[in-house]
Amino acid sequence: MQLPALVVEGALASSVQTANELRRASPNAKIIIEAEQLNQFNDQSVGDAIRRLPGVSFPRLNRSRDIKLRGLGKEYTQVLLDGRPIVDGDSSRNMEVDRIPTIFVERVEITRSPLASQDSQGSAGTINIITKRNFGPSGGAISLGAGHVENFGTAGDASGWTGGQAGPVKYFIGAGYQRRLLEESSNTYNYNSTGPLPSGTAPNRATIQDQKRTFDEYTALGRFEFKANDANTFIVAPTYLKTEEKRAQSENRTNAAMTYVDRNTTETRNRLRESYGSYFEWAHTYNNFVSSRVFADVQEAREETARDSVQTTYNATGTATGTVPGYTFNPITLTRIAPGAAVTAQLNGHTVETGTGLNRLTRGENDTGRTDGSRTYELREDVFYGYLSDSFSLLGNDKITAGVRVEHSNTATTDFSGLQTERTEIDLNPSLNYKIAVAPDVDLRAGVARTVRRPDLRDLTPTVRESSGTPGSPDTRGNPNAAPEKIWGADIGADYYFYDKLGILSANFFARSFEDKLERRLTLGYPGKPTRWISELRNAGDGHAYGLELDGRLPLRALNMPNLTLWSNATLVKTELTDPQTQQTRRFAEQPDAILNIGLDYYVESWRTTFGLNYNRAFSYSQDILQTGTTTTPLVNQRTEYNSLNRVDFSMKIALTPNATISFSALNLTRPMFRTRHTTFTTAGAIDSIVNYEEPSHSLYYVRTSFSW
């Protein structure tokens, strides 16, 4: 007897199927998440939503703005908005993704193995955030949300969009506002060693910091496509992002014995970030076999940061002994000009594409409040590129995409004293991607590609910025002569789709080989400051990373529970680097060994309600890195221990009508505490100092309603 087919209803199921169909059609290895999955937990920003995707983690507990893929540093992840980088005040070359509201996102694509047509950065992977573009019958949606951030206050958002087609014009227009609240309070405790541990430690100051940030963010996006005739289409896609941030911070510093507060510093920081620009494209079809695109991306951005502070010192009785006011103003200007052209031809079963263009990035900072000049410089970087790729099939059920990309970069940095440093690099980056359907529902994939990692923009100025001068808070210095890293990468994986693409099981093995890896080095003493620690960028040698990525989504049809779906993803990473300066073989800095997500979705058909639950874990790890000391103690070891972080999120989404929904979420219910312990050893192996750092986190409770037409 044949049982009737079980059909899973609900918008989430449809979203999963669409994502898996796009994933399977891609010529290179990708993970794709559609909007319904992404918005399931009412996250305000894309950053918070992305943390549940395979291999995603963040440098700190409360900071969902700098994505780390596969456990590697954020500098190895490339972030794009609709296929292009957005200029941002952040100096890491990536925009801070928490500025983008999830409500405007159609899907997120994580590229594991790049094509020749893509920028050569993104060694760990590229995250492309694709915004909505409703080009069907005219329609739109509005959304309102509000929530409570524990220990802080009320957050909220309001947005709307409309799109469709009017004659030869397809259009999408969206705008929104959101208020986000973020707490980054922390405590730091310093100790010196006076004898055998654990009793042999002496206090050496502590800082207790209360810090709260309020973000008022405005977003406007658009996309207009005008089809002049069958051969010519013109596209204009403007973007506007504005963030007004207010940070209120109070820091108490204790005396060396930690018996009383000897200094209090209160600071109010007001920061404005504004990015605007547009993408232009002319797409022309010559015939059924040849087409071309001419395009340009033009952007401008500014960041202005004003800090008002008051520093008050106290004696042991709590009497104020002095007050020092402070004010700094740090403006940053950025531009991006990126013209280019590409031609695609269909020739005897081959799809050949070639393209060329320029990516020009300029950045200027002018912080007259800093006498050290560390935040006053100008930078211009030109990257000229050209590529050629060919895609074809050998067996009918497979596809080979082979290509090569050439990038010629010229970077010129002028520091506050007028000293100019210029560096030129030429990189030849081949790529090869192969996929084959070995069964109707099973794909095998393999990819090999060479990528680069260019230094952080702020790391290209050689001026010294003074901090506390301790191992836990060292002074910093850039290095304009730091060479870009060259990275070879390989990915081999398999995808199995089932239950009408509602289910998937996937495994992917990856390897990366790093040449001239860039890392920061701690050094005790520098010219004029023999007793202060300094952190500076350098090429730390060659290294390797290996890992395994697993992800799956399993509707429990076999147990006659088709509306209950279990899903999970895990990333396991092992790294190794040999430092040519210290001759130490060690792991990469700040790289967790494992990241895990486990979740479930349960659709209650009679209630038209979808429940969601997610458990996220970043595993603990410890790293030992030799640092350069003095002539008498040339090498000292610093051990840093990181604790595990466990987070639980819950959601409930109700379809009130086919066009109206309301959803509730409770995020970060476990409230983990981020902790690190920095232990510096002498050459003889004795403990020299200890720095304990802790940063708490808080829950967010949110409700959002939306209506579409």
C-alpha positions in Angstrom: 0.0 0.0 0.0 1.5 3.4 -1.0 1.2 6.1 1.6 0.1 9.6 0.6 2.8 12.1 0.1 3.5 14.3 3.1 3.7 18.0 2.3 5.3 20.5 4.6 3.6 23.9 4.4 4.7 27.3 5.6 6.9 30.1 4.3 10.0 28.7 5.9 9.8 25.4 4.0 9.5 27.2 0.7 12.5 29.4 1.6 14.6 26.3 2.4 13.7 24.8 -1.0 14.6 28.0 -2.9 17.9 28.2 -1.1 18.8 24.6 -1.9 17.9 25.0 -5.5 20.2 28.0 -5.9 22.9 26.2 -4.0 22.7 23.3 -6.3 22.8 25.4 -9.5 25.9 27.3 -8.5 29.1 26.5 -10.4 31.2 26.8 -7.3 30.7 25.8 -3.7 28.2 28.0 -1.9 25.9 28.1 1.1 22.7 30.0 0.6 20.2 31.2 3.2 16.9 32.8 2.1 15.2 35.7 3.9 12.6 33.6 5.7 15.3 31.5 7.4 17.5 34.6 8.1 14.7 36.5 9.7 13.4 33.6 11.8 14.7 35.0 15.1 13.9 38.7 14.7 17.5 39.8 14.6 17.8 43.5 14.0 21.1 43.3 12.1 22.4 40.9 9.5 25.4 40.3 11.8 23.3 38.7 14.5 21.4 36.6 12.0 24.5 35.3 10.2 26.0 33.9 13.5 23.8 30.7 13.0 25.3 30.0 9.5 28.0 27.4 9.0 31.5 28.4 10.2 30.5 31.9 11.4 31.9 33.4 14.6 32.8 36.8 15.9 35.9 38.2 17.6 34.0 39.2 20.8 30.7 38.1 22.4 28.7 41.3 21.9 30.2 42.4 18.6 28.4 40.9 15.6 30.0 43.4 13.2 33.2 41.6 12.2 32.6 38.2 10.7 35.1 35.4 11.1 34.6 32.4 8.7 36.0 29.0 9.5 37.5 30.2 12.7 40.0 32.3 10.9 40.5 36.1 11.5 38.0 38.6 10.2 40.6 39.9 7.8 40.2 36.6 5.8 36.4 37.1 5.2 35.2 39.4 2.4 31.9 41.0 2.9 29.9 42.3 -0.1 26.5 44.0 -0.5 24.9 43.0 -3.8 28.3 41.9 -5.0 30.3 45.0 -4.2 32.2 46.2 -1.1 30.7 49.1 0.8 33.1 51.8 2.0 33.0 52.1 5.7 34.9 53.8 8.5 36.2 50.4 9.7 39.8 50.1 8.5 39.6 46.3 7.9 38.4 46.8 4.3 35.0 45.3 5.2 31.9 47.1 6.3 30.5 46.4 9.7 27.6 44.1 8.9 25.5 45.0 11.9 24.6 48.3 10.1 22.4 46.4 7.6 18.8 45.6 8.8 17.8 42.0 8.1 14.4 43.2 6.8 15.9 44.3 3.5 17.8 41.1 2.8 16.6 38.6 0.2 19.3 36.1 0.8 22.9 35.6 2.0 25.5 33.6 0.0 28.7 32.3 1.5 31.2 31.4 -1.2 33.7 28.8 -0.2 35.7 28.6 -3.4 35.9 31.8 -5.6 35.6 32.3 -9.4 38.0 34.3 -11.4 35.4 37.0 -11.9 35.4 37.7 -8.1 37.8 39.9 -6.2 40.8 37.9 -5.0 40.3 38.7 -1.3 38.2 36.4 1.0 40.6 33.5 1.6 38.3 32.0 4.3 35.2 32.8 2.1 33.1 35.6 0.8 29.7 36.7 2.3 27.5 38.4 -0.2 24.4 40.0 1.3 21.8 40.4 -1.5 19.0 42.9 -0.9 15.4 42.5 -1.9 14.4 43.1 -5.6 10.7 42.4 -5.9 10.3 42.6 -9.7 7.0 40.8 -10.1 3.6 42.3 -9.8 3.6 45.6 -7.9 3.6 45.0 -4.2 5.3 45.9 -0.9 5.6 45.4 2.8 5.9 47.3 6.1 7.4 46.1 9.3 7.4 47.3 12.9 9.4 45.9 15.7 10.3 46.7 19.3 12.1 44.9 22.1 13.8 45.1 25.5 17.6 44.8 25.9 18.3 43.4 29.4 20.2 45.9 31.6 19.8 48.7 29.0 16.5 49.7 27.5 14.2 49.6 24.5 15.2 48.9 20.9 13.0 49.1 17.8 12.7 49.3 14.0 10.4 50.5 11.3 10.8 49.8 7.6 8.9 49.6 4.4 9.5 48.7 0.7 7.7 48.6 -2.5 8.6 47.1 -5.9 7.3 45.8 -9.1 7.2 46.6 -12.8 5.8 49.5 -14.7 6.2 49.1 -18.4 9.8 48.6 -19.3 11.0 49.6 -15.8 11.5 47.2 -12.9 11.9 48.9 -9.6 12.5 48.3 -5.9 12.6 51.0 -3.2 13.1 50.4 0.5 13.8 52.6 3.5 14.0 52.0 7.2 15.1 53.1 10.7 16.2 51.1 13.6 17.5 51.7 17.1 20.0 49.1 18.4 21.3 49.0 21.9 24.6 47.3 22.6 26.5 46.9 25.9 30.3 46.2 25.9 31.1 46.6 29.5 34.2 44.8 30.7 36.6 44.3 33.6 40.3 43.8 33.5 42.5 42.6 36.4 46.3 42.8 36.2 48.7 40.8 38.4 52.5 40.5 38.8 54.2 37.4 40.0 56.0 37.5 43.3 56.6 33.8 43.8 55.2 30.4 43.2 51.5 30.3 42.1 48.7 30.4 43.0 49.6 32.4 46.1 52.5 34.2 44.6 50.7 36.9 42.6 50.5 40.5 43.5 47.7 42.9 42.3 48.8 45.4 39.7 45.8 47.5 39.0 42.3 46.8 37.7 39.9 48.6 35.4 36.2 48.4 35.7 34.4 49.7 32.7 30.7 50.4 32.1 30.0 51.0 28.4 26.7 51.4 26.6 26.2 52.1 22.9 23.0 53.4 21.2 22.8 53.2 17.5 20.3 55.2 15.4 20.5 53.8 11.9 18.9 54.9 8.6 18.9 52.8 5.5 17.6 53.5 2.0 18.1 51.1 -0.9 16.9 51.1 -4.5 17.2 49.2 -7.7 15.9 50.3 -11.1 16.2 48.3 -14.3 15.1 49.9 -17.6 14.9 47.6 -20.6 15.2 49.9 -23.5 14.8 47.1 -26.0 15.6 43.4 -26.4 19.3 44.2 -26.6 19.9 46.9 -24.0 19.1 47.1 -20.2 20.3 49.8 -17.9 20.6 49.4 -14.2 20.9 51.9 -11.4 21.2 50.7 -7.8 21.7 53.5 -5.2 22.5 52.8 -1.5 22.4 55.1 1.5 23.5 54.1 5.0 23.7 56.4 8.0 24.6 55.4 11.6 24.5 57.8 14.6 26.2 56.2 17.5 26.4 57.5 21.1 28.7 55.7 23.5 28.6 56.4 27.2 31.5 55.0 29.1 32.8 55.3 32.6 36.0 53.6 33.7 37.3 53.2 37.2 41.0 52.4 37.6 42.3 51.1 40.9 45.6 51.6 42.6 48.2 49.0 42.2 47.0 47.0 45.2 43.4 47.1 44.0 42.3 48.6 47.3 40.7 51.8 46.1 39.8 53.7 42.9 42.6 56.2 42.0 41.2 57.4 38.7 37.9 57.7 37.0 37.4 58.5 33.4 34.1 59.3 31.9 33.7 59.7 28.2 30.9 60.5 25.8 31.7 59.5 22.2 29.5 60.6 19.3 30.2 58.9 16.0 28.5 59.6 12.7 28.9 57.1 9.8 27.4 57.9 6.4 27.9 56.0 3.2 26.2 56.7 -0.1 26.7 55.9 -3.7 25.3 54.0 -6.6 26.0 51.1 -9.0 25.5 51.7 -12.7 25.4 49.0 -15.4 24.7 48.8 -19.1 23.9 45.3 -20.2 24.0 44.7 -24.0 23.1 41.5 -25.9 24.7 41.3 -29.3 23.1 38.0 -30.4 22.1 34.6 -28.9 25.8 33.9 -28.1 27.5 37.1 -27.0 26.6 39.7 -24.3 28.5 42.4 -22.5 28.3 44.5 -19.4 29.8 48.0 -18.7 29.6 49.1 -15.1 30.8 51.5 -12.5 30.5 51.6 -8.7 30.8 55.0 -7.2 30.8 55.5 -3.4 31.7 58.1 -0.9 31.6 57.8 2.9 32.6 59.8 6.0 33.0 59.0 9.7 33.3 61.7 12.3 34.1 60.8 15.9 34.0 63.3 18.7 35.1 62.3 22.2 34.5 64.4 25.3 36.1 63.1 28.4 36.9 64.1 32.0 39.6 62.3 34.0 39.6 62.7 37.7 42.2 61.3 40.1 41.6 60.4 43.8 43.8 59.6 46.8 43.2 56.7 49.2 40.5 58.6 51.2 38.5 59.1 48.0 39.3 62.9 47.8 39.6 64.2 44.2 43.2 65.4 43.6 43.0 66.6 40.0 40.7 66.9 37.0 41.8 66.8 33.3 39.2 67.4 30.6 39.8 66.1 27.1 38.4 66.4 23.6 39.3 64.8 20.3 37.7 65.0 16.9 38.6 62.4 14.3 37.2 62.8 10.8 37.6 60.1 8.1 36.8 60.4 4.5 36.6 57.5 2.0 35.9 57.1 -1.7 35.6 54.1 -4.0 35.6 54.3 -7.7 35.3 51.0 -9.5 34.6 51.0 -13.3 34.8 47.8 -15.3 33.6 45.8 -18.3 32.9 42.1 -19.0 32.0 40.1 -22.1 30.4 36.6 -22.1 30.3 34.3 -25.1 28.7 30.9 -25.7 31.0 29.0 -28.0 30.5 25.3 -28.9 29.4 24.3 -25.4 31.8 26.7 -23.6 30.8 29.8 -21.7 33.8 32.1 -21.9 33.9 35.3 -19.8 36.6 38.0 -19.8 36.6 41.2 -17.9 38.8 44.1 -16.7 38.5 47.1 -14.4 39.9 49.2 -11.6 39.1 49.4 -7.9 40.3 52.7 -6.5 40.1 53.2 -2.7 41.1 56.3 -0.9 41.1 57.0 2.9 42.1 60.0 4.9 42.1 60.5 8.6 42.9 63.7 10.5 42.8 63.5 14.3 44.4 66.7 15.5 43.6 65.7 19.1 46.3 62.9 19.0 49.7 64.4 19.3 51.3 61.1 18.3 49.9 61.5 14.8 48.7 57.8 14.7 45.3 58.8 13.3 46.5 61.4 10.8 47.4 60.0 7.4 46.3 59.6 3.7 46.1 56.4 1.7 45.3 55.6 -1.9 45.1 52.1 -3.3 44.6 51.2 -6.9 43.9 47.6 -7.9 43.8 47.0 -11.7 42.5 43.6 -12.6 41.7 41.4 -15.6 40.3 37.9 -15.7 39.4 35.1 -18.1 37.3 32.1 -17.4 35.7 29.1 -19.2 32.9 27.0 -18.1 32.0 23.7 -19.9 30.8 20.1 -19.4 32.7 16.9 -20.1 30.2 14.3 -19.2 26.9 16.1 -19.4 26.2 15.8 -15.7 29.2 17.9 -14.7 30.6 21.4 -15.0 34.2 22.7 -15.0 34.9 26.3 -14.4 38.5 27.3 -15.0 39.9 30.8 -14.8 42.7 33.1 -14.0 42.7 36.6 -12.5 45.5 39.1 -12.5 45.6 41.9 -10.0 48.1 44.8 -10.0 48.0 46.8 -6.8 49.7 50.1 -6.0 49.3 51.4 -2.4 50.6 54.8 -1.3 50.6 55.9 2.3 51.5 59.4 3.6 51.8 59.7 7.4 51.3 62.8 9.6 54.9 63.9 9.1 54.6 63.8 5.3 56.6 60.6 4.9 55.3 58.7 1.9 55.6 54.9 1.4 54.6 53.2 -1.8 54.3 49.5 -2.5 53.4 47.7 -5.7 52.3 44.0 -6.1 51.3 41.8 -9.0 49.3 38.7 -8.2 48.4 35.9 -10.6 45.4 34.0 -9.1 44.1 31.0 -10.9 41.0 29.1 -9.9 39.4 25.8 -10.9 36.0 24.6 -9.8 34.3 21.3 -10.6 30.9 19.8 -9.8 29.3 16.6 -10.9 25.9 15.1 -10.2 26.8 11.5 -9.4 23.2 10.7 -8.6 19.9 12.6 -9.1 20.2 14.1 -5.6 23.9 13.9 -4.9 26.5 16.5 -6.0 30.3 16.3 -5.6 32.3 19.5 -5.7 36.0 20.4 -5.8 37.6 23.8 -6.0 41.2 25.2 -6.0 41.9 28.9 -5.9 44.6 31.4 -5.0 43.6 34.5 -3.0 45.3 37.4 -1.3 44.9 39.2 2.0 46.0 42.9 2.0 46.9 44.7 5.3 44.4 46.6 7.3 44.3 50.2 6.1 45.2 51.6 9.4 48.1 49.2 9.7 49.9 50.8 6.8 50.9 54.0 8.7 54.1 53.6 10.8 53.3 56.0 13.6 53.0 54.8 17.2 49.8 55.0 19.1 50.3 55.0 22.8 48.0 52.9 25.1 49.0 51.5 28.5 52.2 50.0 27.3 51.4 46.7 29.0 51.1 43.2 27.5 47.3 43.4 27.9 47.0 46.9 26.5 50.2 47.6 24.4 51.1 50.5 22.3 50.5 49.9 18.6 52.4 50.7 15.3 51.6 50.0 11.7 54.0 48.8 9.0 53.7 50.3 5.5 56.2 47.6 4.1 54.0 44.7 5.2 53.5 42.4 2.1 50.1 41.0 1.3 49.6 37.4 2.1 49.3 34.8 -0.7 46.9 31.9 0.1 46.3 28.7 -1.8 43.0 27.1 -1.0 41.3 23.8 -1.8 37.7 22.6 -1.0 36.3 19.1 -1.6 32.7 18.4 -0.6 29.5 16.5 -1.2 25.8 17.5 -1.0 22.9 15.2 -0.7 19.4 16.6 -1.2 16.2 14.8 -0.2 12.5 15.3 0.5 12.0 17.7 -2.4 15.0 19.7 -1.4 13.6 20.3 2.1 16.5 18.2 3.5 20.2 18.3 2.9 23.3 16.6 4.3 26.6 18.2 3.3 30.3 17.7 4.1 33.2 19.9 3.0 36.9 19.5 3.6 39.0 22.6 3.2 42.7 23.4 3.3 44.5 26.7 3.1 48.3 27.4 2.7 49.4 30.9 3.8 52.6 32.6 2.5 53.9 35.6 4.4 51.0 35.4 7.0 50.3 38.8 8.6 50.0 38.9 12.4 50.7 41.3 15.2 53.8 40.9 17.3 54.4 42.0 20.8 57.8 43.5 21.5 59.2 44.8 24.8 60.8 48.1 24.2 61.1 50.4 21.1 63.1 53.6 20.4 62.7 56.0 23.3 60.4 53.6 25.3 62.6 50.7 26.5 60.1 49.5 29.2 56.8 49.6 27.2 55.3 46.8 25.1 54.3 47.5 21.5 52.2 45.6 19.1 53.1 45.9 15.4 52.1 44.2 12.1 54.6 41.9 10.5 54.8 38.9 8.1 55.0 36.1 10.6 55.9 33.3 8.3 54.1 30.5 6.4 51.2 28.6 7.8 48.5 26.0 7.0 44.9 25.6 8.0 42.8 22.4 7.6 39.2 21.9 8.5 35.9 20.0 8.1 32.5 21.6 7.6 29.3 19.7 8.2 25.8 21.0 7.8 22.4 19.3 7.5 18.7 19.9 7.6 16.5 16.8 8.4 12.7 16.9 8.3 11.5 14.0 10.5 9.2 12.4 7.8 10.5 9.0 8.7 9.0 9.4 12.2 5.7 10.7 10.7 6.6 14.2 11.9 7.1 16.1 8.7 6.6 19.5 10.3 9.5 19.0 12.7 12.9 19.7 11.2 16.3 19.3 12.9 19.2 21.2 11.6 22.8 21.6 12.5 26.2 22.8 11.3 29.7 22.4 12.7 33.2 23.6 11.6 36.4 22.0 12.9 39.7 23.8 12.2 43.3 23.0 12.8 46.1 25.6 12.0 49.8 25.7 12.1 52.4 28.4 11.6 56.2 28.5 11.8 57.4 31.9 12.9 60.7 32.7 11.1 61.7 35.2 13.9 61.1 33.0 16.9 61.3 29.6 15.1 58.2 28.6 17.0 55.7 26.3 15.4 52.2 27.1 16.8 48.6 27.7 16.0 47.2 30.9 14.4 46.4 33.7 16.8 42.8 33.9 18.0 41.5 30.9 16.1 38.9 28.6 17.8 39.1 24.9 17.1 35.4 24.3 16.6 32.1 26.2 16.1 28.7 24.4 16.4 25.0 25.2 15.8 22.1 22.9 16.6 18.5 23.9 16.0 15.0 22.9 15.3 12.0 24.3 13.4 8.5 23.1 14.3 5.5 24.2 12.2 2.1 23.8 13.9 -0.3 23.8 10.9 -3.5 24.4 12.9 -1.9 27.5 14.5 0.0 28.6 11.4 2.9 29.0 13.7 6.6 28.2 13.3 8.7 27.7 16.4 12.5 27.9 16.3 15.2 27.0 18.7 19.0 27.4 18.2 22.0 26.5 20.3 25.3 28.2 19.3 28.7 27.2 20.7 32.2 28.5 20.2 34.6 26.1 21.8 37.3 27.1 24.3 41.0 27.1 23.3 44.4 28.2 24.4 47.3 29.6 22.4 51.1 30.0 23.3 52.9 32.7 21.2 56.5 33.6 21.7 57.0 37.4 21.8 60.2 39.4 21.3 61.6 40.7 24.6 64.8 42.4 25.6 68.4 41.6 24.9 68.7 39.8 28.2 65.5 37.9 27.7 65.1 37.8 23.9 62.0 35.6 23.9 59.1 35.5 26.2 56.0 33.3 25.9 52.4 34.7 26.2 49.7 32.2 26.8 46.1 33.3 26.1 43.2 31.1 27.3 39.7 31.7 25.8 36.6 30.2 27.5 33.8 28.5 25.6 30.6 30.5 24.7 27.2 29.0 24.7 24.2 30.9 23.4 20.5 29.8 23.1 17.9 31.6 20.9 14.1 31.0 20.7 11.5 32.3 18.2 7.8 32.0 17.4 6.3 33.3 14.2 2.5 33.3 13.6 0.9 33.8 10.2 -2.2 35.8 11.1 -3.3 36.0 7.5 -1.6 35.2 4.2 -0.3 38.8 4.3 0.3 39.5 8.0 2.6 38.0 10.5 3.7 38.6 14.1 6.8 37.1 15.6 8.3 36.9 19.1 11.9 36.0 20.0 14.1 35.6 23.1 17.7 35.8 22.2 20.9 35.0 24.1 19.0 33.3 27.0 22.1 31.8 28.4 23.9 35.1 28.8 27.5 33.8 28.5 30.5 35.6 29.9 33.5 36.1 27.6 36.7 35.6 29.4 40.4 35.6 28.5 43.5 35.0 30.6 46.8 36.4 29.3 49.8 34.9 31.1 53.3 36.2 30.2 56.2 33.9 31.1 59.9 34.7 31.6 62.6 33.0 29.5 63.1 30.6 32.4 59.4 29.6 32.2 58.3 31.5 35.4 55.1 33.6 35.3 55.9 37.3 34.9 52.4 38.7 34.7 48.7 37.8 34.4 45.8 39.7 32.8 42.3 38.5 33.4 39.6 40.0 31.1 35.8 39.5 31.3 32.9 40.8 29.3 29.3 39.9 30.2 26.4 39.6 27.7 22.6 40.2 28.1 19.3 38.9 26.6 17.1 40.6 24.0 13.3 40.1 23.9 11.7 41.2 20.7 8.4 41.3 18.8 7.9 42.3 15.2 4.8 42.5 13.0 4.8 42.8 9.2 2.2 43.2 6.5 2.7 42.7 2.8 0.5 43.4 -0.2 
